[in-house]
């Protein structure tokens, strides 16, 4: 039996602690917050999209960076394993659109409660409001940890799962990266991931609070040879006081790197229709409302809040009679529906990012155990690693899978 310290009380750390304790080790779990799972409380707007129910082989298509590193972790502890763990600990689950998995109660606190139950059952000692400021390392072997109050504690192994830099108010402040750098670990460039976007235009702000479903958003990048399409996705988006957010926007934000100003977005409000079909649909509506003002003829095609914005973007006089609108004007309106340009002024910062892009270079971590290749008996799990995925529950699954693998690998 070994003495194990797990640093970080998020899903990765809690799972690592449970896994190590189930093997018979004595486990101390440390977290700098006043409660465990602080970031989980706000996940999915408090509902906690905890994993995704697709076949585990499909996970890798949704992992943006270093997906091959995660084969061992995701196949060793799958989404079905995690779902069974939660149901065993009193959390019935449901599967929603996009195979996203939530607790039936829609309460993230129930998921945290399941972890707490497992920690208590396995006699894990939990230390809250306890910050770790250093590691005790000698001859590239870890011997323990240094607490903020100056106390040194000896351990046979340490598992780091402190998260990245996103939502620093939840404890993910990036300090563990600084500690690892001291001992030779390479930390790749850190950037906000799954983050909302500031727009160049003002009109998205005029639509604050409006949510659109079943729209397509396409991300393009300026290259020496012209605009190059990066990715196109169908789903939901939200207009905000600074620009745009929602699942589509968050996912596409992870595909941007380097100079953000090189990127642009194009919104298709009616992806089920071709340009010709869109024009035909508008003509039908125009025939229906032929004696009305243009500003009053779009009610069948758009949410009420969006009509004045689209009228303005089309350049057509809102009081012009529908039967007077030219083909050229109509073509411009079709383009507004199908190819609405959105300029990117920048990404929101780490305070609003769901995850962190970048982290500990995975080449320095054993993918089969999560043990550091630089420091023996030091394990690294969860968002600290340079791996990240799209929205939909994938990132939490990565955290628990890598945490479980680390906890099981400790000798």
Helices and strands as residue ranges (DSSP letters): E 3-7, H 11-22, E 26-30, H 38-42, E 51-52, G 56-62, E 63-65, G 67-70, H 71-76, H 79-88, E 93-96, G 97-99, E 100-103, H 108-121, E 125-127, E 132-138, E 141-147, E 152-154, E 157-160, G 168-170, H 175-182, E 191-193, E 197-199, H 203-206, E 211-223, E 226-239, E 243-245, H 247-253, G 260-262, E 263-268, H 275-288, G 294-296, H 304-314, G 322-324, H 327-338, E 340-347, E 355-357, G 362-364, E 378-380, G 382-384, E 388-389, H 394-409
